[in-house]
Amino acid sequence: MSWVVELVVVILLPTAIGYGVIVGIRAVRWAAERRSEARWRTREEPSATIEQLAARQRRLRDELAAMETGGDLPAKQVRLHALRAAYRDTATALQERGLDVR
């Protein structure tokens, strides 16, 4: 082999090994995170009473109305998105219990 090819291999081989180690570590972390998320999703949450859910729904509705009509807040769209998702989750929980929620 030419000395140029040997030099390229000597320079690139440690770099390739380093990238392989980094990708391996990230893959292990990703797999562990997915496994812990799957375990977390299967756990049942303690069920809240209908009164607690209704109170939470009213509070979220009031917060959502205040946020939508409020002034210029930092990250307003992100906060609105989170409030709407929480409102939908609570409404779904109430509907699963047979209550009519609008």
C-alpha positions as CSV (number, residue, x, y, z in Angstrom):
1,M,0.0,0.0,0.0
2,S,1.0,3.5,-0.6
3,W,2.0,5.6,2.3
4,V,-0.8,8.1,1.5
5,V,-3.4,5.4,1.8
6,E,-1.9,4.2,5.1
7,L,-2.0,7.8,6.4
8,V,-5.6,8.2,5.4
9,V,-6.6,5.0,7.1
10,V,-4.6,5.9,10.3
11,I,-6.4,9.2,10.4
12,L,-9.9,8.0,9.6
13,L,-10.0,4.8,11.6
14,P,-10.0,6.4,15.1
15,T,-12.6,8.9,13.9
16,A,-14.8,6.1,12.6
17,I,-14.4,4.2,15.9
18,G,-15.2,7.3,17.9
19,Y,-18.4,7.9,15.9
20,G,-19.3,4.2,16.3
21,V,-19.0,4.5,20.1
22,I,-21.1,7.7,20.2
23,V,-23.8,6.1,18.1
24,G,-23.8,3.0,20.3
25,I,-24.2,5.1,23.5
26,R,-27.0,7.0,21.9
27,A,-28.7,3.8,20.8
28,V,-28.5,2.3,24.3
29,R,-29.9,5.5,25.9
30,W,-32.7,5.6,23.3
31,A,-33.7,2.0,23.9
32,A,-33.6,2.5,27.7
33,E,-35.8,5.6,27.3
34,R,-38.3,3.8,25.1
35,R,-38.5,0.9,27.6
36,S,-39.1,3.2,30.6
37,E,-41.7,5.1,28.6
38,A,-43.5,1.9,27.8
39,R,-43.4,0.9,31.4
40,W,-44.8,4.3,32.5
41,R,-47.6,4.1,30.0
42,T,-48.9,0.8,31.3
43,R,-49.2,2.0,34.8
44,E,-52.7,3.0,35.8
45,E,-53.2,6.4,37.2
46,P,-55.2,6.8,40.3
47,S,-58.7,7.7,39.2
48,A,-59.9,11.1,40.1
49,T,-63.5,11.6,41.3
50,I,-66.0,13.2,38.9
51,E,-66.0,16.3,41.1
52,Q,-62.2,16.6,40.9
53,L,-62.4,16.2,37.1
54,A,-65.2,18.8,36.8
55,A,-63.2,21.3,39.0
56,R,-60.1,20.7,36.9
57,Q,-62.2,21.2,33.7
58,R,-63.6,24.5,35.0
59,R,-60.1,25.7,36.0
60,L,-58.6,24.8,32.7
61,R,-61.5,26.5,30.8
62,D,-61.0,29.7,32.8
63,E,-57.2,29.6,32.2
64,L,-57.7,29.0,28.5
65,A,-60.1,31.9,28.2
66,A,-57.8,34.2,30.1
67,M,-54.8,33.1,28.0
68,E,-56.6,33.5,24.7
69,T,-57.8,37.0,25.5
70,G,-54.7,38.0,27.4
71,G,-51.9,40.2,26.2
72,D,-48.6,39.4,24.6
73,L,-47.0,36.6,26.6
74,P,-43.7,34.9,26.0
75,A,-44.3,31.5,24.3
76,K,-48.1,32.1,24.2
77,Q,-48.7,29.6,21.4
78,V,-46.9,26.8,23.3
79,R,-48.8,27.6,26.5
80,L,-52.1,27.6,24.6
81,H,-51.3,24.3,23.0
82,A,-50.5,22.8,26.4
83,L,-53.7,24.2,27.9
84,R,-55.9,22.9,25.0
85,A,-54.3,19.5,25.3
86,A,-55.0,19.3,29.0
87,Y,-58.5,20.5,28.5
88,R,-59.1,17.8,25.8
89,D,-57.7,15.1,28.1
90,T,-60.0,16.2,31.0
91,A,-63.0,16.4,28.6
92,T,-62.1,12.9,27.4
93,A,-61.9,11.5,30.9
94,L,-65.3,13.0,31.7
95,Q,-66.9,11.7,28.6
96,E,-65.5,8.2,29.3
97,R,-67.5,8.4,32.6
98,G,-70.7,9.2,30.7
99,L,-70.9,12.9,31.2
100,D,-71.8,15.3,28.4
101,V,-68.9,17.8,28.0
102,R,-68.8,20.6,25.5
